[in-house]
């Protein structure tokens, strides 16, 4: 039997909270809010003259995370700078500095094509070897912030097995609105088809646990809830968020409630009873259900029950 360490299994992340890399002292607030993951941001959240100090702080935070118990802890990601900004060396240096025990994965911005993923994948593989970690230990989350990146979501998802939590992070203003040209409304309906298409690409590429985002109105928690529920209805499993107050709302939206779990259990029982009588389908609470629906219900219970 092999004694080689295994890469960690990818798990659903309901909430991924952005935290400025210069404010690692805010991580306890992220944990207290219940974030499934924190993204320490070395890109847009840190001015140019503060990036070196922020990198030092983030590296220390990763080391501290490695010293904590692994069970139940908030996962830690780092958004490095873009590999395609004419200063790709900066992103490469950041990636090599933070890709160490304690890090769950790298968030790579401005990904335009599969070559960006391939380059990051090779660097992360080198870091895994350097630290004695199993191949695929670090997750990679490509951010699709250009029209080309959104158009090539499937190829980007297929470029490396470590790609995880791929999805469309739309929002008002910012890179994606500028690249696509939509005009953000209060409901965010103008990006629904875009989010749905990218989700299909992620699923077709067999990328686990896709995430969406962003909701930037800090005070409008009702709007956030509607947006999160819309993303869940499309098939997303989590969202990136920008404030701790958004975390509980998003976690609830992406978690099945007790009524839904109880219905799954009843549906499974009804189908299995029908199968025992030699029937393939059965009427259940006003709908016809069969083994396909029971399999979906078992999947839900296995993850959340």
Buried (B, 14 or more C-beta within 10 A) or exposed (E): EEEEEEBBEBBBBBBBBBBBBBBBEBBEBBBEBBBBBBBBBBBEBBEEEBBEEBBEBBBEBBBEBBEEEEEEEBBBBBBBBBBBEEEBEBBBBBBBBBBBEBBBBBBBBBBBBBBBBEBBBEBBBEBBEEBEBEBBBBBBBBBBBBBEBBBBBBBBBBBBEBBBBBBBBBBBEBBBBEBBEBEBEEEBEBBBEBBBBBBBBBBEBEBBBBBBBBBBBEEEBEBBBBBBBBBBEBBBBBBBBBBBEBBBBBBBBBBBEEEEBEBBBEBBEBBEEBBEEEEEBBEBEEEEBBBEBBEBBBEBBEEBE
